[in-house]
Amino acid sequence: MDNYFFDFDGTLADSGQTAIVATQAAFRDYDLVVPDENTIAYFMGVPIEVSFKKMAPEVEFSDYEFNELLAIFRSYYKQMENSNLTLFPHISKVLKQLHEEGKQLFVVSSKHSAALQRNLEQLEIDQYFKAVLGSDQVKKFKPAPDGLLYLIKKYQLDPSKSVMIGDAIFDLQMGKSAGVATCAVTWGTHRKKELLAEEPTFVVSKPKQLLKID
């Protein structure tokens, strides 16, 4: 493999309970039915622009109301992320080695690009990535392949030498739709059984194993 596309939350970084607590707080502030932890965790692989409506299907939001809900969530998340966000063990060393081997590394996340870039800099791994792509930079979110296809075209990448790496079924579905190899990591949000059902090309249980996929 020459080109490595990484998901962020649950794959590179562990935000702990930040997303869950921030989501529940935002829903509570907006007098909505508060989703439980398992529901929130399941939808972590897709942008909040999609997941929040799925978690409140009974509500018909106006554009103003929905944008306000998203803003409340982002405010809570930003307050909490500094104290909770950490890299998974050995991720920094793995990224450094892949970078030194001449691999091209990318991040394709359901986060807004501004938050994503802020997090990468905070964790001191931003220098390893050729480009990062957030949810605000595509018209169709995961599991649609738009983000991967955009990067493949822009950087003239060979899909047969490219792999999408993620902890959620949505990452694997996106990779498959884009025609690249897929790698499921089992230390994140979705259970191994759910990931295996997507028939990924590779399955790894430790970050160091990412150095051996080919």
C-alpha positions as CSV (number, residue, x, y, z in Angstrom):
1,M,0.0,0.0,0.0
2,D,1.2,3.5,-0.8
3,N,-1.8,5.6,0.3
4,Y,-3.3,5.4,3.8
5,F,-6.7,7.1,4.5
6,F,-7.4,7.3,8.2
7,D,-10.6,8.0,10.1
8,F,-9.9,10.2,13.2
9,D,-12.2,9.6,16.2
10,G,-11.9,6.0,17.3
11,T,-9.1,5.2,14.9
12,L,-6.3,7.7,15.6
13,A,-7.6,9.4,18.7
14,D,-9.7,8.5,21.7
15,S,-12.0,11.4,22.8
16,G,-13.3,9.4,25.7
17,Q,-16.8,10.4,26.7
18,T,-16.5,13.8,25.1
19,A,-18.8,13.2,22.2
20,I,-21.3,11.3,24.3
21,V,-21.5,13.9,27.1
22,A,-21.6,16.9,24.6
23,T,-24.3,15.2,22.6
24,Q,-26.5,14.5,25.6
25,A,-25.9,18.0,27.0
26,A,-26.9,19.6,23.7
27,F,-30.1,17.5,23.4
28,R,-31.0,18.2,27.0
29,D,-30.5,22.0,26.5
30,Y,-32.8,21.8,23.5
31,D,-35.5,19.8,25.4
32,L,-35.1,16.8,23.2
33,V,-35.2,13.2,24.2
34,V,-31.7,12.4,25.2
35,P,-30.1,9.5,23.3
36,D,-28.3,6.8,25.3
37,E,-24.6,6.1,25.1
38,N,-24.9,3.1,22.8
39,T,-26.9,5.0,20.2
40,I,-24.5,8.0,20.2
41,A,-21.5,5.6,19.9
42,Y,-23.1,3.8,16.9
43,F,-23.5,7.1,15.0
44,M,-20.0,8.5,15.8
45,G,-18.8,7.4,12.3
46,V,-21.1,9.9,10.5
47,P,-21.3,13.7,10.8
48,I,-23.5,15.3,13.4
49,E,-25.4,16.9,10.5
50,V,-26.7,13.4,9.8
51,S,-26.6,11.6,13.1
52,F,-28.5,14.2,15.1
53,K,-31.5,14.0,12.9
54,K,-31.4,10.2,13.1
55,M,-31.3,10.4,16.9
56,A,-34.3,12.8,16.9
57,P,-36.5,11.4,14.1
58,E,-39.7,12.7,15.7
59,V,-38.5,16.3,15.4
60,E,-38.9,18.5,12.3
61,F,-36.2,21.1,12.7
62,S,-36.1,24.4,10.9
63,D,-32.7,25.3,9.5
64,Y,-32.2,27.8,12.3
65,E,-33.1,25.4,15.0
66,F,-30.9,22.6,13.7
67,N,-27.9,24.9,13.2
68,E,-28.4,26.2,16.8
69,L,-28.4,22.6,18.1
70,L,-25.1,21.9,16.3
71,A,-23.6,25.0,17.6
72,I,-24.5,24.0,21.2
73,F,-22.9,20.6,20.7
74,R,-19.7,22.1,19.3
75,S,-19.5,24.6,22.2
76,Y,-19.7,21.7,24.7
77,Y,-17.3,19.6,22.7
78,K,-14.7,22.3,22.5
79,Q,-14.9,22.9,26.2
80,M,-14.2,19.3,27.0
81,E,-11.9,18.1,24.2
82,N,-8.6,19.4,25.6
83,S,-8.8,17.3,28.8
84,N,-10.1,14.2,27.1
85,L,-8.5,13.8,23.7
86,T,-5.6,11.4,23.5
87,L,-3.9,9.3,20.8
88,F,-4.3,5.6,21.0
89,P,-1.1,3.8,22.1
90,H,1.7,3.7,19.5
91,I,-0.3,5.7,16.9
92,S,2.3,8.5,16.7
93,K,5.1,6.1,16.2
94,V,3.2,4.2,13.5
95,L,2.4,7.5,11.6
96,K,6.0,8.6,11.9
97,Q,7.3,5.3,10.4
98,L,4.8,5.2,7.6
99,H,5.7,8.8,6.8
100,E,9.4,8.1,6.8
101,E,8.8,5.1,4.5
102,G,7.4,7.5,1.9
103,K,3.7,6.6,2.4
104,Q,1.1,9.2,1.7
105,L,-1.2,9.7,4.7
106,F,-4.6,11.4,4.7
107,V,-7.4,11.9,7.2
108,V,-11.0,11.6,6.1
109,S,-13.3,12.5,9.0
110,S,-16.9,13.2,9.9
111,K,-15.7,16.1,11.9
112,H,-15.7,19.7,10.6
113,S,-12.3,20.5,9.0
114,A,-11.6,23.3,11.5
115,A,-12.0,21.1,14.5
116,L,-10.1,18.2,12.8
117,Q,-7.1,20.4,12.0
118,R,-7.2,21.8,15.6
119,N,-7.2,18.3,17.0
120,L,-4.3,17.1,14.8
121,E,-2.2,20.0,15.9
122,Q,-3.1,19.5,19.5
123,L,-2.0,15.9,19.3
124,E,1.2,16.9,17.4
125,I,0.6,14.6,14.4
126,D,-0.6,17.1,11.8
127,Q,2.9,17.1,10.1
128,Y,2.5,13.5,8.9
129,F,-0.6,14.1,6.7
130,K,-0.5,15.2,3.1
131,A,-4.2,16.4,3.4
132,V,-7.1,16.3,5.8
133,L,-10.8,16.3,4.7
134,G,-13.7,17.2,7.0
135,S,-17.4,16.8,6.7
136,D,-17.8,20.4,5.5
137,Q,-15.7,19.7,2.4
138,V,-18.0,17.1,0.8
139,K,-21.6,17.2,-0.4
140,K,-22.3,13.6,0.6
141,F,-21.1,12.3,3.9
142,K,-19.8,8.8,4.9
143,P,-20.6,6.1,3.9
144,A,-20.7,7.9,0.5
145,P,-17.3,7.7,-1.2
146,D,-17.1,11.4,-2.2
147,G,-14.3,12.3,0.2
148,L,-12.0,9.4,-0.9
149,L,-12.8,10.0,-4.6
150,Y,-11.9,13.7,-4.3
151,L,-8.5,12.9,-2.7
152,I,-7.8,10.1,-5.2
153,K,-8.5,12.5,-8.1
154,K,-6.7,15.5,-6.7
155,Y,-3.5,13.7,-5.8
156,Q,-3.7,11.2,-8.7
157,L,-3.6,8.2,-6.4
158,D,-3.8,4.6,-7.5
159,P,-6.9,3.0,-5.8
160,S,-5.3,-0.4,-6.0
161,K,-2.5,0.8,-3.7
162,S,-4.8,2.7,-1.3
163,V,-6.5,1.6,1.9
164,M,-9.2,3.2,4.1
165,I,-8.6,2.6,7.8
166,G,-11.4,3.0,10.4
167,D,-13.2,1.8,13.5
168,A,-16.8,2.1,12.1
169,I,-18.7,0.3,9.5
170,F,-19.3,3.6,7.7
171,D,-15.5,3.9,7.1
172,L,-15.4,0.4,5.6
173,Q,-18.5,1.0,3.5
174,M,-17.0,4.3,2.2
175,G,-13.7,2.6,1.3
176,K,-15.5,-0.3,-0.5
177,S,-17.6,2.2,-2.5
178,A,-14.5,4.1,-3.5
179,G,-12.8,0.9,-4.8
180,V,-10.0,0.9,-2.3
181,A,-8.9,-1.7,0.2
182,T,-10.4,-1.5,3.7
183,C,-8.9,-2.0,7.1
184,A,-11.0,-2.4,10.3
185,V,-9.4,-1.5,13.6
186,T,-11.0,-3.1,16.6
187,W,-10.0,-0.6,19.3
188,G,-12.7,1.9,18.5
189,T,-16.4,2.3,18.5
190,H,-18.0,-0.6,16.6
191,R,-17.8,-4.2,17.7
192,K,-15.6,-6.6,15.8
193,K,-18.6,-8.7,14.8
194,E,-20.2,-5.6,13.1
195,L,-16.9,-4.8,11.3
196,L,-16.4,-8.3,10.0
197,A,-19.8,-8.3,8.5
198,E,-18.5,-5.6,6.1
199,E,-15.8,-8.0,4.9
200,P,-12.8,-5.7,5.3
201,T,-9.6,-6.5,3.4
202,F,-7.7,-6.3,6.7
203,V,-8.5,-6.5,10.4
204,V,-6.1,-5.3,13.0
205,S,-6.3,-5.3,16.8
206,K,-3.2,-3.2,17.5
207,P,-1.9,0.0,15.9
208,K,1.5,-1.5,15.2
209,Q,-0.1,-4.1,12.9
210,L,-0.9,-1.2,10.5
211,L,2.8,-1.3,9.5
212,K,2.3,-4.8,8.1
213,I,-0.7,-4.5,5.8
214,D,0.1,-4.7,2.1
